[in-house]
Amino acid sequence: MHRHPRWQLAALLTAPVLWLVVAYLGALGVLMVSAFWTVNGFTGGIVREFSLANFRTILGEEVYRTVTLRSVGVAAAVTVICVVVAVPMAFYMAKVASARARPWLVIAVLTPLWASYLVKAYAWRVLLGNGGPIDSLLGGPGRGPGYGLTATVIVLAYLWLPYMILPIHAGLDRLPDSLLEASADLGARAGHTLRRIVLPLLVPPVAAGSIFTFSLSLGDYITVQIVGGKTQLIGNLVYANIGAAGNLPFAAALATIPVLIMVIYLIAVRRSGALEEL
């Protein structure tokens, strides 16, 4: 087949393309279609007829609009916290630490990803619990954030922080040291160099990292179940309608909300060159 490069390419891509179409796009298509079905209130069976009833309910009831705005706000807050923490860490890893220490710092950032999601979430539940270590550090029981919206943001920011650090580190690692030296030779102070040279070059890596932190936070429901208290996000509503309520079409309609939000978000960040950083 070396004489037919197109056949080589087809043989190479057939399996992954089929997997993408069947497992991902197929599942997404079924989700979109089932969102327009309904559930028979008497028998509990799914009525496979086109209907906008689920979306009318979502748009018409304030609780769903509130939960959607809360979910977007949590995802945005987690992303902002990750950016604030990740930028100085990534800058130190890429430009300040010795060449010998840099690989070990990258390993240190990656290490939390090797631990179980549930282990980390339940560890934070212990830390944030009433009378737990954080309460003790702040002066006594009830002084810490406890369980709720604040705890959800804190835990999600911890969980997804590596996904923000790594793209920023990769972007800074490609920044030539000579560029920073030239800025200093021309009389620019550190703050001026940071604002005029470093920060503009960080826009694509930050946008790339935000795709992970924003999307993962927007659809998460496990952390909210563990440390969120009475907090409700989109993921919790989807899970509740799949489980106890047994209303799969309405759960599918709710699940289209983060999908549409992420499509809009990806279109917005595409202009920054973030997709080339992934």
Secondary structure, 3 states (H helix, E strand, C coil): CCCCHHHHHHHHHHHHHHHHHHHHHHHHHHHHHHCCCEECCCCCCEECCCCCHHHHHHHHCHHHHHHHHHHHHHHHHHHHHHHHHHHHHHHHHHHHCCCCCHHHHHHHHHHHHHCCHHHHHHHHHHHHCCCCHHHHHHCCCCCCCCCCHHHHHHHHHHHHHHHHHHHHHHHHHCCCHHHHHHHHHCCCCHHHHHHHHHHHHHHHHHHHHHHHHHHHHHHCCHHHHHHCCCCCCHHHHHHHHHCCCCCHHHHHHHHHHHHHHHHHHHHHHHCCCHHHHC
